[in-house]
Amino acid sequence: MADFVAVAREDELKPAQMKRVVVAGKRLLLCNSAGTHYCVDEMCSHEDYSLYLGCIKDGKIKCSLHGSYFDLTTGQPTCEPADSPIRTYPVKVEAGQVWVQA
């Protein structure tokens, strides 16, 4: 199992902000939704388009290309046109740092 890697300070992202990170060679997004940190694949599962260009709202991330939303906890799409989930990754906050396991 992969180790956790520190990717940000605990206070670095305000709610509704995200940050691109690379962990174990994977392009990921660290997201803050209402004070909780999540980590998901950067690219939309529907089209090869960065979710970084979208927004975070109500525990979901929106792809700005076609408007699909994905649940940040499960990665499941919550509306069309996307029908495949994005991958989610374990996140923990310790010692003032946000850690991701990929």
Contact map, one row per residue, 1 for C-alpha under 8 A:
111000000000000000000000000000000000000000000000000000000000000000000000000000000000000000000000000000
111100000000000000000000000000000000000000000000000000000000000000000000000000000000000000000000000011
111110000000000000000000000000000000000000000000000000000000000000000000000000000000000000000000000011
011111000000000000000000000000000000000000000000000000000000000000000000000000000000000000000000001111
001111100000000000000010000000000000000000000000000000000000000000000000000000000000000000000000001110
000111110000000000000000000000000000000000000000000000000000000000000000000000000000000000000000111100
000011111000000000001000000000000000000000000000000000000000000000000000000000000000000000000000111100
000001111101000000000000000000000000000000000000000000000000000000000000000000000000000000000000111000
000000111111000000000000000000000000000000000000000000000000000000000000000000000000000000000001110000
000000011111100000000000000000000000000000000000000000000000000000000000000000000000000000001001110000
000000001111110000000000000000000000000000000000000000000000000000000000000000000000000000000001000000
000000011111110000000000000000000000000000000000000000000000000000000000000000000000000000000000000000
000000000111111011100000000000110000000000000000000000000000000000000000000000000000000000000000000000
000000000011111110000000000000010010000000000000000000000000000000000000000000000000000000000000000000
000000000000111110000000000000011111000000000000000000000000000000000000000000000000000000000000000000
000000000000011111000000000000111100000000000000000000111000000000000000000000000000000000000000000000
000000000000111111100000000000111000000000000000000000110000000000000000000000000000000000000000000000
000000000000100111110000000011110000000000000000000100000000000000000000000000000000000000000000000000
000000000000100011111000000011100000000000000000000100000000000000000000000000000000000000000000000000
000000000000000001111100001111000000000001000000000100000000000000000000000000000000000000000000000000
000000100000000000111110001111000000000000000000000000000000000000000000000000000000000000000000000000
000000000000000000011111111100000000000000000000000000000000000000000000000000000000000000000000000000
000010000000000000001111111100000000000000000000000000000000000000000000000000000000000000000000000111
000000000000000000000111110000000000000000000000000000000000000000000000000000000000000000000000000001
000000000000000000000111111000000000000000000000000000000000000000000000000000000000000000000000000000
000000000000000000000111111100000000000010000000000000000000000000000000000000000000000000000000000001
000000000000000000011110111110000000000011100000000000000000000000000000000000000000000000000000000000
000000000000000000011110011111000000001111000000000000000000000000000000000000000000000000000000000000
000000000000000001111000001111100000001111000000000100000000000000000000000000000000000000000000000000
000000000000000001111000000111110000111100000000000000000000000000000000000000000000000000000000000000
000000000000100111100000000011111000111100000000000000010000000000000000000000000000000000000000000000
000000000000111111000000000001111111110000000000000000010000000000000000000000000000000000000000000000
000000000000001110000000000000111111110000000000000000011111000000000000000000000000000000000000000000
000000000000001100000000000000011111000000000000000000000110000000000000000000000000000000000000000000
000000000000011000000000000000011111100000000000000000000000000000000000000000000000000000000000000000
000000000000001000000000000000011111110000000000000000000000000000000000000000000000000000000000000000
000000000000000000000000000001111011111000000000000000000000000000000000000000000000000000100000010000
000000000000000000000000000001111001111100000000000000000000000000000001100000000000000111100000000000
000000000000000000000000000111100000111110000000000000000000000000000001000000000000000111100000000100
000000000000000000000000000111100000011111000000000000000000000000000001001000000000011110000000000000
000000000000000000000000011110000000001111110000000000000000000000000000000000000000011100000000000000
000000000000000000010000001110000000000111110000011100000000000000000000000000000000000000000000000000
000000000000000000000000001000000000000011111011111000000000000000000000000000000000010000000000000000
000000000000000000000000000000000000000011111111111000000000001000000000000000000000010000000000000000
000000000000000000000000000000000000000000111111000000000000000000000000000000000111110000000000000000
000000000000000000000000000000000000000000011111000000000000000000000000000000001111000000000000000000
000000000000000000000000000000000000000000111111100000000000000000000000000000000000000000000000000000
000000000000000000000000000000000000000000111111110000000000000000000000000000000000000000000000000000
000000000000000000000000000000000000000000110011111000000000001010000000000000000000000000000000000000
000000000000000000000000000000000000000001110001111111000000001000000000000000000000000000000000000000
000000000000000000000000000000000000000001110000111111100000111100000000000000000000000000000000000000
000000000000000001110000000010000000000001000000011111100000000000000000000000000000000000000000000000
000000000000000000000000000000000000000000000000011111100000001100000000000000000000000000000000000000
000000000000000000000000000000000000000000000000011111110000111100000000000000000000000000000000000000
000000000000000110000000000000000000000000000000001111111000111100000000000000000000000000000000000000
000000000000000110000000000000111000000000000000000001111111110000000000000000000000000000000000000000
000000000000000100000000000000001000000000000000000000111111110000000000000000000000000000000000000000
000000000000000000000000000000001100000000000000000000011111000000000000000000000000000000000000000000
000000000000000000000000000000001100000000000000000000011111100000000011100000000000000000000000000000
000000000000000000000000000000001000000000000000000000011111110000001111000000000000000000000000000000
000000000000000000000000000000000000000000000000001001111011111000001111000000000000000000000000000000
000000000000000000000000000000000000000000000000001001111001111100111100000000000000000000000000000000
000000000000000000000000000000000000000000010000111011100000111111111000000000000000000000000000000000
000000000000000000000000000000000000000000000000001011100000011111110000000000000000000000000000000000
000000000000000000000000000000000000000000000000100000000000001111100000000000000000000000000000000000
000000000000000000000000000000000000000000000000000000000000001111110000000000001000000000000000000000
000000000000000000000000000000000000000000000000000000000000011111111000000000011000000000000000000000
000000000000000000000000000000000000000000000000000000000000011101111100000011111100000000000000000000
000000000000000000000000000000000000000000000000000000000001111000111110000011100000000000000000000000
000000000000000000000000000000000000000000000000000000000001110000011111001111100000110000000000000000
000000000000000000000000000000000000000000000000000000000011100000001111111111000000000000000000000000
000000000000000000000000000000000000011100000000000000000011100000000111111100000000000100000000000000
000000000000000000000000000000000000010000000000000000000010000000000011111000000000000100000000000000
000000000000000000000000000000000000000000000000000000000000000000000011111100000000101100000000000000
000000000000000000000000000000000000000100000000000000000000000000000111111110000000111100000000000000
000000000000000000000000000000000000000000000000000000000000000000000111011111000001110000000000000000
000000000000000000000000000000000000000000000000000000000000000000011110001111110111110000000000000000
000000000000000000000000000000000000000000000000000000000000000000011110000111110000000000000000000000
000000000000000000000000000000000000000000000000000000000000000000011100000011111110000000000000000000
000000000000000000000000000000000000000000000000000000000000000000110000000011111110000000000000000000
000000000000000000000000000000000000000000000100000000000000000001110000000000111110000000000000000000
000000000000000000000000000000000000000000001100000000000000000000010000000010111111100000000000000000
000000000000000000000000000000000000000000001100000000000000000000000000000010111111100000000000000000
000000000000000000000000000000000000000000001100000000000000000000000000000110000111110000000000000000
000000000000000000000000000000000000000000001000000000000000000000000100011110000111111000000000000000
000000000000000000000000000000000000000110111000000000000000000000000100001110000001111100000000000000
000000000000000000000000000000000000000110000000000000000000000000000000011000000000111110000000000000
000000000000000000000000000000000000011110000000000000000000000000000001111000000000011111000000000000
000000000000000000000000000000000000011100000000000000000000000000000000000000000000001111100000000111
000000000000000000000000000000000000011000000000000000000000000000000000000000000000000111110000000111
000000000000000000000000000000000000111000000000000000000000000000000000000000000000000011111000011110
000000000000000000000000000000000000000000000000000000000000000000000000000000000000000001111100011100
000000000100000000000000000000000000000000000000000000000000000000000000000000000000000000111111111000
000000000000000000000000000000000000000000000000000000000000000000000000000000000000000000011111111000
000000000000000000000000000000000000000000000000000000000000000000000000000000000000000000001111100000
000000001110000000000000000000000000000000000000000000000000000000000000000000000000000000001111110000
000001111100000000000000000000000000000000000000000000000000000000000000000000000000000000001111111000
000001111100000000000000000000000000100000000000000000000000000000000000000000000000000000111101111100
000111110000000000000000000000000000000000000000000000000000000000000000000000000000000000111100111110
000111100000000000000010000000000000001000000000000000000000000000000000000000000000000011110000011111
011110000000000000000010000000000000000000000000000000000000000000000000000000000000000011100000001111
011100000000000000000011010000000000000000000000000000000000000000000000000000000000000011000000000111
